[in-house]
Amino acid sequence: MINISRLLPKDQLFYDLLEASAEEAKASAELLSGLLLNLKEGTPADLDDFIAHRRKDKQITQQITEALCRTFVTPLDREDIMALAEALYKVPKTIEKIGERLLVYRLKPWQNDFQRQNELLGQATETMLFMVRSLRKLQNPDEIRAKNPWLQKLEGEGDKLMLELMRTLFTEINDAKEILMRKDVYELLEKAIDRFRDAGNVVVQIVLKHA
């Protein structure tokens, strides 16, 4: 006998899982922020902490995939649910790479370089989290959509900041090894901001379809 309940939309389940994934992205960003703030005192964070968040988010993404296979009717288009899940998962995956580089390179702060990018990353984190949480009820679609230009602005500021940092780096530092290491971290931090923007774009697509 077919269990009809398995075919019905599990409204709260998908929202719960997407929000849990967004929370893991936030947790990864906060872990990275703590690491960046403590570079002067050393690097107390452990790579395992970054790996744990990435693995947990991967498990959430797998839960979403399995739930989509078992549910006939979904509260949002299934391709949108999967697109958002994949976009969110890329955040802790990218941030893990940043933590890995920082722990291996043992770089110290220089001209507040990492912290300036970290501030943009923090703003992108909070904006994306608000957008994902707002999907559950969609009471203020215009407010959600209004957040997306802000994410785009942060991404644009991130691009400009990275170019400024690169210019200063190549002008004022002569050690080729340090230049390459800092350049690597700058690019990954900018990529992390891009990941939040990508997730925000998916949220807006969902809002446009369902609001």
ABEGO torsion letter per residue (X at the ends): XBBAAAABBBAAAAAAAAAAAAAAAAAAAAAAAAAAAAAAAEBABBAAAAAAAAAAAAAAAAAAAAAAAABABBABBAAAAAAAAAAAAAAAAAAAAAAAAAAAAGBBBBGGAAAAAAAAAAAAAAAAAAAAAAAAAGABAAAAAAAAAAAAAAAAAAAAAAAAAAAAAAAABABAAAAAAAAAAAAAAAAAAAAAAAAAAAAAAAAAAAX
